[in-house]
Amino acid sequence: MKTFRKLFNPAFVVLLLFGCQEKSSSFKTFQAGFGNAPIIPSFINQNSEDELVGVYFMPSWNTSPDPNVDRDSFWSCLQDPKNCASLQNTGIWGPRGRIYNRRYPYEGPYLDRKPIKELKGFYKRTDPEVARKQLQYMKEYGIDFFAYDWFFGRHYYYHLYFGPQSKIYYPEGWKIDPNRDGRVAVPGLVEWGDQLEVLLVENAKLPKEKQMKFAINWCDDSHERWMLWLKVGSPDELARKANYPGEKPDKELYLKVHEKITQLWIDQYFNRGDYLKDKDGRPIVYFYFPQDAESRAAYYGLTLKDLLDLSQATAKKAKLPGIKFIAVTAGPMLERERAYGLPTQWKAKNPNRPWEGGNYQKRLLLQEYVPRLKSMGFEGMTAYVYHNFMEKDNRSYADMRETYRGHWNMWSEKFKNDPSFEYQVPVAMGWDMRPAGGTWPQQTGFPSEPYKDRVHSTKSTFREKLRDAVEVSRKYRSSNGNTVMICCWNEYLEGNYIEPTEGHGFDYLEAIQEVFGK
């Protein structure tokens, strides 16, 4: 997922998957004339039990218009540009999609990103055997939890008395229309959640000590979904009978959908023993790009705090002690980049026809936005990917290490005297968005900053970055907490993946194990 965009478009998010291999022999303890006391290699962090290691997991989905054909959004783009939906997306690339020529050539296929054979190569995303391997590797190499990038489409109405739709989640006792096949009064359903379902089924089969913890990383960042929501009840939707009279995306329904989202979390995730919770028993929810949700709430005269307060009240009504929200945010920091800054308001061009579009306004730079997070109801922050720090851009992994140190120091210092707000130190293994067309999509059909698509790490440089992160986390432990967030497990289209592949094998998992010694 992108830390800031020059166009508002759906994020390509990170999948968290993992493969199976024998542990490196370098991690085995051994006897050397000291009785039964094991000697631990010096590079292993012997105090690593203090660190909690998290990693983002991005789902893929079927991009084929034919329901009988499964064209995975990741694998298709790695292998063949003609089958890559990201490259054909006219909403982000313009009327001709991504254009390749001598200046902007196609450089694929990207077969080095193919998962290892133990993961069945370009695997089926809902394969239980693959999910089981993933959980095994996560645990084996020292990852404590995965944060699943979670998407929700507010605009979907469905019928509980109609075939497969009867299995879609709907809060117990909520209003339906029995005269319309049980049509729900409050729309919305989970998108791209099938991988999470399989992971959780397989996780529950494992002994408790081998289970992974998981959390939700709510990605409410899609402009397309927002426009589909505003289109509910519009003349076109009524004409094609997608909606009935009275169904409209007003403030009351917007709030009810948010309550439904929270109730779904409670019913399907929070009550599980493998959901990530803080020491007080509160489930932890990561919130990707809160500025997007804030902008759209402002359209209704609401604040983001209003939404988080509603979630807290819903959780407490269900006898939970509350929810701990962590903001996942990043963005430009220079005045000349304010046009691409973090918006805080969306305004319709025509208030009477909002589905026709609008503008994101009142943009802030990252250093202006972050101080507002606590007042919104967040108790911490982290990041997905930082692409820059002030004047410094990421053009190499050495650059990325430098920009990350800038952010780590800035935010750790800012919150060092505030034990009620934590900065979870983030780490990324690289960036290379060429399989999806390059950084960043423009309506011209060409990427605006292709020079950023060469941020490649090695096992050694990634390991050193992890060590740097641990050092910062411990230096500011009283306020930073103990979580290190890694991006990402399998962000294949953005070149940010630690899942074992034919190109780098288990290098990145081994680096994690070497640093954290779990």
C-alpha positions as CSV (number, residue, x, y, z in Angstrom):
1,M,0.0,0.0,0.0
2,K,1.2,3.5,-0.7
3,T,2.1,5.9,2.0
4,F,0.8,8.8,-0.1
5,R,-0.7,9.0,-3.5
6,K,-0.7,11.5,-6.3
7,L,-4.1,10.0,-7.3
8,F,-6.8,8.6,-5.1
9,N,-7.1,5.0,-6.1
10,P,-7.6,1.7,-4.4
11,A,-4.5,0.5,-2.5
12,F,-2.7,-2.6,-3.5
13,V,-2.1,-4.1,-0.1
14,V,0.2,-6.5,1.5
15,L,-0.3,-10.3,1.8
16,L,1.2,-12.1,4.7
17,L,2.2,-15.7,3.7
18,F,5.0,-17.9,4.7
19,G,6.7,-21.1,3.5
20,C,8.4,-24.2,5.0
21,Q,12.1,-25.0,5.3
22,E,14.5,-26.4,7.8
23,K,15.9,-23.9,10.1
24,S,19.4,-22.7,9.4
25,S,22.0,-24.6,11.3
26,S,23.4,-21.3,12.6
27,F,20.5,-21.0,15.0
28,K,21.1,-24.3,16.8
29,T,22.6,-24.1,20.2
30,F,25.6,-26.4,20.8
31,Q,27.8,-27.8,23.5
32,A,31.5,-26.7,23.7
33,G,33.0,-27.9,26.9
34,F,30.8,-25.9,29.3
35,G,28.7,-28.7,30.7
36,N,25.1,-28.5,29.7
37,A,25.0,-24.7,29.2
38,P,24.2,-23.9,25.6
39,I,26.3,-21.4,23.8
40,I,24.2,-18.9,21.9
41,P,25.7,-17.3,18.7
42,S,26.6,-13.7,19.5
43,F,24.4,-12.3,16.7
44,I,21.2,-13.6,18.5
45,N,19.5,-11.0,20.6
46,Q,19.3,-12.7,24.0
47,N,16.8,-10.1,25.3
48,S,14.5,-10.5,22.4
49,E,11.6,-11.8,24.5
50,D,10.8,-8.1,25.1
51,E,10.1,-7.5,21.4
52,L,6.8,-8.2,19.8
53,V,7.3,-8.7,16.0
54,G,4.3,-8.0,13.7
55,V,4.0,-8.1,9.9
56,Y,1.4,-6.9,7.5
57,F,-0.5,-9.4,5.4
58,M,-2.1,-8.2,2.1
59,P,-4.8,-10.3,0.4
60,S,-5.0,-10.9,-3.3
61,W,-8.2,-11.3,-5.2
62,N,-9.7,-12.6,-8.5
63,T,-9.5,-10.0,-11.3
64,S,-11.1,-12.1,-14.0
65,P,-14.6,-11.0,-15.3
66,D,-15.3,-14.7,-15.9
67,P,-16.4,-16.2,-12.6
68,N,-15.2,-19.6,-13.8
69,V,-11.6,-18.3,-14.2
70,D,-9.4,-17.3,-11.2
71,R,-6.9,-14.7,-12.2
72,D,-5.0,-13.8,-9.1
73,S,-4.2,-10.1,-8.8
74,F,-0.6,-10.8,-7.8
75,W,0.4,-13.7,-9.9
76,S,-1.1,-12.3,-13.1
77,C,1.0,-9.1,-12.8
78,L,4.2,-10.9,-12.1
79,Q,3.9,-13.1,-15.2
80,D,2.1,-11.3,-18.0
81,P,1.3,-7.6,-18.4
82,K,-1.7,-8.4,-20.7
83,N,-3.4,-10.2,-17.8
84,C,-2.5,-7.6,-15.1
85,A,-5.6,-5.7,-14.0
86,S,-3.5,-3.1,-12.3
87,L,-1.9,-2.1,-15.7
88,Q,-5.3,-1.9,-17.4
89,N,-6.8,0.3,-14.7
90,T,-7.9,3.4,-16.6
91,G,-8.9,5.1,-13.4
92,I,-5.2,5.5,-12.4
93,W,-3.3,5.2,-15.7
94,G,-5.6,7.1,-18.1
95,P,-7.7,5.9,-21.0
96,R,-4.9,3.6,-22.5
97,G,-3.8,2.1,-19.2
98,R,-0.1,1.7,-18.5
99,I,1.8,2.6,-21.6
100,Y,5.2,1.0,-22.3
101,N,7.8,2.5,-24.7
102,R,11.5,2.9,-25.0
103,R,11.7,5.4,-22.2
104,Y,9.4,3.5,-20.0
105,P,9.9,-0.1,-21.0
106,Y,8.4,-3.3,-19.6
107,E,11.0,-5.0,-17.5
108,G,9.2,-8.2,-16.5
109,P,8.3,-10.9,-16.0
110,Y,9.2,-10.9,-12.3
111,L,9.6,-14.6,-11.8
112,D,12.1,-14.2,-9.0
113,R,9.1,-13.3,-6.9
114,K,7.5,-16.7,-7.3
115,P,7.0,-18.4,-4.0
116,I,9.1,-21.5,-3.3
117,K,7.9,-24.9,-4.2
118,E,7.0,-25.8,-0.6
119,L,4.3,-23.0,-1.0
120,K,3.3,-24.5,-4.4
121,G,4.7,-21.7,-6.4
122,F,2.0,-19.3,-7.6
123,Y,-0.4,-20.9,-5.1
124,K,-4.1,-20.6,-4.8
125,R,-4.8,-18.0,-2.1
126,T,-7.4,-20.1,-0.3
127,D,-5.4,-23.4,-0.2
128,P,-5.5,-24.7,3.4
129,E,-2.1,-26.4,3.0
130,V,-0.5,-23.2,2.0
131,A,-2.1,-21.4,4.9
132,R,-0.8,-24.1,7.3
133,K,2.7,-23.6,5.9
134,Q,2.4,-19.9,6.3
135,L,1.4,-20.1,9.9
136,Q,4.2,-22.6,10.6
137,Y,6.9,-20.4,9.2
138,M,5.7,-17.3,10.9
139,K,5.9,-19.0,14.2
140,E,9.1,-20.8,13.5
141,Y,11.0,-17.7,12.4
142,G,10.0,-15.4,15.2
143,I,7.0,-13.4,14.0
144,D,4.4,-13.0,16.8
145,F,1.4,-11.7,14.9
146,F,0.2,-10.7,11.5
147,A,-2.0,-7.6,10.8
148,Y,-4.3,-8.5,8.0
149,D,-5.2,-5.7,5.6
150,W,-8.9,-5.6,5.9
151,F,-11.4,-4.1,3.4
152,F,-15.1,-3.4,3.7
153,G,-17.5,-2.3,1.0
154,R,-20.2,-0.1,2.6
155,H,-22.4,0.0,-0.5
156,Y,-23.4,-3.7,-0.9
157,Y,-27.0,-4.6,-0.1
158,Y,-27.8,-8.3,0.0
159,H,-30.6,-10.7,0.8
160,L,-30.4,-13.2,3.7
161,Y,-33.1,-15.4,2.3
162,F,-31.3,-15.8,-1.1
163,G,-28.9,-18.7,-1.6
164,P,-25.2,-17.9,-0.9
165,Q,-26.0,-14.4,0.4
166,S,-27.5,-16.0,3.5
167,K,-24.0,-16.7,4.7
168,I,-22.9,-13.1,4.6
169,Y,-22.5,-11.6,8.1
170,Y,-25.3,-9.5,9.5
171,P,-25.7,-8.6,13.2
172,E,-28.2,-10.7,15.0
173,G,-31.6,-9.1,15.5
174,W,-30.9,-6.2,13.1
175,K,-33.7,-5.1,10.7
176,I,-34.3,-6.8,7.4
177,D,-37.2,-6.7,4.9
178,P,-38.9,-10.1,4.8
179,N,-40.9,-9.1,1.7
180,R,-37.7,-8.6,-0.3
181,D,-36.0,-11.9,0.4
182,G,-34.6,-10.7,3.7
183,R,-32.9,-7.6,2.2
184,V,-30.7,-6.0,4.9
185,A,-31.5,-2.6,6.1
186,V,-27.8,-1.8,6.8
187,P,-25.5,-2.6,3.8
188,G,-21.9,-3.6,3.7
189,L,-19.7,-6.7,3.5
190,V,-16.1,-7.8,3.9
191,E,-14.1,-7.8,0.7
192,W,-11.1,-10.0,0.0
193,G,-11.5,-11.7,3.4
194,D,-11.3,-15.3,2.1
195,Q,-7.6,-15.7,2.9
196,L,-8.2,-14.6,6.4
197,E,-11.0,-17.1,6.8
198,V,-8.7,-20.0,5.7
199,L,-5.8,-18.8,7.9
200,L,-8.0,-18.6,11.0
201,V,-9.6,-22.0,10.4
202,E,-6.1,-23.6,10.1
203,N,-4.8,-21.6,13.0
204,A,-7.6,-22.9,15.3
205,K,-6.5,-26.5,14.4
206,L,-3.0,-25.9,15.9
207,P,-2.1,-26.5,19.5
208,K,-2.4,-23.2,21.4
209,E,1.4,-22.8,21.8
210,K,1.8,-23.0,18.0
211,Q,-0.9,-20.6,17.1
212,M,-0.2,-17.2,15.6
213,K,-1.9,-14.0,16.9
214,F,-3.6,-11.8,14.4
215,A,-5.0,-8.3,14.2
216,I,-7.0,-6.2,11.7
217,N,-5.4,-3.5,9.7
218,W,-8.5,-1.6,8.5
219,C,-7.9,-0.1,5.1
220,D,-10.7,2.4,4.6
221,D,-8.6,4.2,1.9
222,S,-10.4,3.5,-1.4
223,H,-11.8,6.4,-3.3
224,E,-13.7,4.1,-5.6
225,R,-15.5,2.5,-2.7
226,W,-16.4,5.9,-1.4
227,M,-18.0,6.9,-4.7
228,L,-19.9,3.6,-4.9
229,W,-21.2,4.4,-1.4
230,L,-22.4,7.9,-2.5
231,K,-24.0,6.4,-5.5
232,V,-26.4,4.3,-3.3
233,G,-30.0,5.5,-4.0
234,S,-28.9,7.7,-7.0
235,P,-31.3,7.9,-10.0
236,D,-29.2,5.5,-12.0
237,E,-29.1,2.9,-9.2
238,L,-32.9,3.2,-8.7
239,A,-33.5,2.9,-12.4
240,R,-31.5,-0.4,-12.6
241,K,-33.1,-1.5,-9.3
242,A,-29.9,-1.8,-7.5
243,N,-31.6,0.2,-4.7
244,Y,-35.1,0.8,-3.6
245,P,-36.7,4.1,-2.7
246,G,-35.6,5.2,0.8
247,E,-32.1,3.6,0.5
248,K,-29.7,6.5,0.6
249,P,-26.2,7.1,2.0
250,D,-27.2,9.7,4.6
251,K,-25.4,10.4,7.9
252,E,-27.7,8.1,9.9
253,L,-26.9,5.1,7.6
254,Y,-23.2,6.0,7.5
255,L,-23.0,5.7,11.3
256,K,-25.1,2.5,11.3
257,V,-22.7,0.9,8.8
258,H,-19.7,1.9,11.1
259,E,-21.5,0.3,14.0
260,K,-22.0,-2.8,11.9
261,I,-18.3,-2.9,11.0
262,T,-17.4,-2.8,14.7
263,Q,-20.0,-5.4,15.6
264,L,-18.6,-7.7,12.9
265,W,-15.1,-7.4,14.5
266,I,-16.5,-8.3,17.8
267,D,-18.5,-11.3,16.7
268,Q,-16.0,-12.8,14.3
269,Y,-12.6,-11.7,15.6
270,F,-12.3,-10.1,19.0
271,N,-13.9,-13.0,20.9
272,R,-11.3,-15.4,19.5
273,G,-8.4,-16.5,21.7
274,D,-5.9,-15.8,18.9
275,Y,-6.8,-12.2,18.4
276,L,-4.1,-9.7,19.4
277,K,-4.9,-7.9,22.7
278,D,-3.1,-5.5,25.0
279,K,-2.3,-6.2,28.6
280,D,-5.8,-5.0,29.6
281,G,-7.5,-7.4,27.3
282,R,-8.4,-4.8,24.7
283,P,-8.3,-5.9,21.1
284,I,-5.8,-3.9,19.0
285,V,-6.9,-2.5,15.6
286,Y,-4.5,-1.0,13.2
287,F,-6.1,1.8,11.1
288,Y,-4.4,2.4,7.7
289,F,-4.4,6.0,6.4
290,P,-6.9,7.6,8.9
291,Q,-6.9,10.8,6.9
292,D,-9.0,9.1,4.3
293,A,-11.7,8.1,6.8
294,E,-11.5,11.5,8.4
295,S,-12.1,13.3,5.1
296,R,-15.2,11.3,4.3
297,A,-16.6,11.5,7.8
298,A,-16.2,15.3,7.5
299,Y,-18.6,15.2,4.6
300,Y,-21.3,14.4,7.2
301,G,-20.1,16.9,9.7
302,L,-18.5,14.1,11.8
303,T,-15.0,13.8,13.1
304,L,-12.9,10.6,13.2
305,K,-13.2,10.7,16.9
306,D,-16.9,10.4,16.5
307,L,-16.4,7.1,14.7
308,L,-13.8,5.7,17.1
309,D,-16.0,6.7,20.0
310,L,-18.9,4.8,18.4
311,S,-16.6,1.7,18.1
312,Q,-15.6,2.0,21.7
313,A,-19.2,2.3,22.9
314,T,-20.1,-0.7,20.7
315,A,-17.3,-2.8,22.2
316,K,-18.2,-1.9,25.7
317,K,-21.8,-2.7,25.1
318,A,-20.5,-6.2,24.2
319,K,-18.7,-6.4,27.6
320,L,-15.3,-5.8,26.1
321,P,-12.9,-3.3,27.9
322,G,-12.6,-1.2,24.8
323,I,-10.5,-1.2,21.6
324,K,-6.9,0.1,21.2
325,F,-6.5,1.9,17.9
326,I,-3.1,2.3,16.3
327,A,-2.8,4.7,13.3
328,V,-0.8,3.6,10.3
329,T,0.2,6.7,8.5
330,A,2.9,8.5,6.5
331,G,3.0,11.3,3.9
332,P,4.8,14.3,2.4
333,M,6.7,16.7,4.7
334,L,7.7,19.5,2.4
335,E,5.6,22.6,1.7
336,R,6.0,22.2,-2.1
337,E,4.3,18.8,-1.7
338,R,1.2,20.1,0.2
339,A,-1.0,19.4,-2.9
340,Y,-0.3,15.7,-2.1
341,G,-0.7,16.1,1.6
342,L,-3.0,14.3,4.0
343,P,-6.6,15.5,3.4
344,T,-9.0,16.2,6.3
345,Q,-12.2,16.9,4.3
346,W,-14.0,15.7,1.2
347,K,-16.4,18.2,-0.5
348,A,-18.9,17.3,-3.3
349,K,-18.7,19.4,-6.4
350,N,-22.5,19.4,-6.5
351,P,-24.0,18.8,-3.0
352,N,-27.2,17.6,-4.6
353,R,-25.4,15.0,-6.7
354,P,-22.4,13.9,-4.6
355,W,-22.0,10.7,-6.5
356,E,-20.7,12.7,-9.4
357,G,-17.5,13.5,-7.6
358,G,-15.8,16.0,-5.3
359,N,-12.4,17.1,-4.0
360,Y,-10.2,16.3,-1.0
361,Q,-9.4,19.5,0.8
362,K,-7.6,21.0,3.8
363,R,-4.4,19.0,3.3
364,L,-1.8,18.7,6.0
365,L,1.8,17.7,6.0
366,L,2.7,14.6,8.0
367,Q,4.3,16.6,10.8
368,E,1.1,18.7,11.1
369,Y,-1.2,15.7,11.0
370,V,0.5,13.4,13.5
371,P,0.0,15.7,16.6
372,R,-3.8,15.4,16.0
373,L,-3.9,11.6,16.3
374,K,-4.3,11.4,20.0
375,S,-7.2,13.8,20.1
376,M,-8.9,11.6,17.5
377,G,-8.8,8.6,19.8
378,F,-5.6,6.8,18.7
379,E,-3.2,5.4,21.3
380,G,-0.3,5.0,19.0
381,M,1.0,5.2,15.5
382,T,3.3,3.3,13.1
383,A,3.7,3.1,9.3
384,Y,3.4,0.9,6.3
385,V,6.1,2.4,4.2
386,Y,8.0,5.7,4.5
387,H,9.1,6.9,1.0
388,N,10.9,10.1,2.2
389,F,12.0,12.2,5.1
390,M,12.0,15.9,4.5
391,E,14.2,16.5,1.4
392,K,15.5,12.9,1.3
393,D,13.8,10.4,-1.1
394,N,14.2,6.6,-1.2
395,R,16.2,5.9,-4.3
396,S,18.1,2.9,-2.8
397,Y,17.9,0.8,0.3
398,A,20.7,2.9,1.9
399,D,18.4,5.9,1.3
400,M,15.5,4.0,2.9
401,R,17.5,3.2,6.0
402,E,18.4,6.9,6.3
403,T,14.8,8.2,5.9
404,Y,13.5,5.6,8.4
405,R,16.1,6.7,10.9
406,G,14.8,10.2,10.5
407,H,11.2,9.2,11.2
408,W,12.2,6.9,14.1
409,N,14.1,9.6,15.8
410,M,11.5,12.3,15.1
411,W,8.4,10.5,16.4
412,S,10.2,8.7,19.2
413,E,11.4,12.1,20.5
414,K,8.0,13.6,20.1
415,F,6.2,11.0,22.2
416,K,9.0,10.1,24.6
417,N,7.3,11.9,27.5
418,D,3.8,10.5,26.8
419,P,3.3,7.0,28.1
420,S,-0.3,7.0,26.8
421,F,0.7,7.2,23.1
422,E,3.2,4.7,21.6
423,Y,5.3,4.8,18.4
424,Q,5.6,1.3,17.1
425,V,8.9,1.3,15.1
426,P,8.2,0.3,11.5
427,V,10.6,-1.6,9.1
428,A,10.3,-2.3,5.4
429,M,12.3,-4.7,3.3
430,G,12.2,-2.5,0.1
431,W,10.1,-1.0,-2.6
432,D,9.8,-1.8,-6.3
433,M,6.4,-1.2,-7.9
434,R,7.3,-2.1,-11.5
435,P,5.0,-5.2,-11.7
436,A,2.0,-2.8,-11.1
437,G,3.3,-0.2,-13.5
438,G,5.7,1.8,-11.4
439,T,5.8,4.6,-8.8
440,W,3.4,6.5,-9.1
441,P,0.5,6.0,-11.6
442,Q,-0.5,9.1,-13.6
443,Q,-3.2,9.7,-16.1
444,T,-0.6,10.1,-18.8
445,G,0.0,6.3,-18.7
446,F,3.5,6.7,-17.2
447,P,4.8,6.6,-13.7
448,S,5.8,9.9,-12.2
449,E,8.8,8.7,-10.1
450,P,10.2,5.5,-11.6
451,Y,13.5,6.1,-9.9
452,K,12.0,5.0,-6.7
453,D,11.5,1.5,-8.0
454,R,15.0,0.3,-7.2
455,V,14.9,0.2,-3.4
456,H,16.2,-3.4,-3.0
457,S,17.6,-4.9,0.2
458,T,19.6,-8.0,0.9
459,K,19.6,-10.3,3.9
460,S,22.5,-8.4,5.4
461,T,21.1,-4.9,4.9
462,F,17.6,-5.9,6.1
463,R,19.1,-7.5,9.1
464,E,21.0,-4.3,10.0
465,K,17.9,-2.3,9.6
466,L,16.1,-4.6,12.0
467,R,18.9,-4.2,14.5
468,D,18.7,-0.4,14.2
469,A,14.9,-0.6,14.8
470,V,15.4,-2.7,17.9
471,E,17.9,-0.2,19.2
472,V,15.5,2.7,18.8
473,S,12.6,0.7,20.2
474,R,14.6,-0.1,23.4
475,K,16.0,3.4,23.8
476,Y,12.5,4.8,24.0
477,R,10.8,1.7,25.5
478,S,8.8,3.6,28.1
479,S,6.8,5.4,25.4
480,N,7.4,3.3,22.2
481,G,6.1,0.1,23.7
482,N,7.8,-3.1,22.4
483,T,6.3,-3.7,19.0
484,V,8.3,-3.7,15.8
485,M,6.1,-3.7,12.6
486,I,7.5,-5.2,9.4
487,C,6.2,-4.5,6.0
488,C,5.5,-6.8,4.5
489,W,4.8,-10.5,4.2
490,N,3.9,-10.6,0.5
491,E,3.4,-7.1,-1.0
492,Y,4.5,-8.6,-4.3
493,L,3.3,-5.8,-6.6
494,E,5.2,-3.2,-4.5
495,G,8.4,-5.2,-4.0
496,N,8.0,-5.5,-0.3
497,Y,7.8,-9.2,0.6
498,I,9.5,-11.4,3.1
499,E,7.7,-14.6,2.1
500,P,10.1,-17.2,0.8
501,T,10.5,-16.9,-2.9
502,E,12.7,-18.5,-5.6
503,G,14.7,-15.2,-5.7
504,H,15.6,-14.8,-2.1
505,G,14.6,-18.0,-0.4
506,F,14.4,-17.7,3.4
507,D,16.8,-14.8,3.7
508,Y,14.4,-12.4,5.2
509,L,12.9,-14.8,7.7
510,E,16.3,-15.9,8.7
511,A,17.3,-12.2,9.3
512,I,14.3,-11.8,11.6
513,Q,15.2,-14.9,13.5
514,E,18.9,-13.8,13.8
515,V,17.9,-10.4,15.2
516,F,15.1,-11.4,17.5
517,G,16.4,-14.9,18.4
518,K,13.0,-16.5,18.8
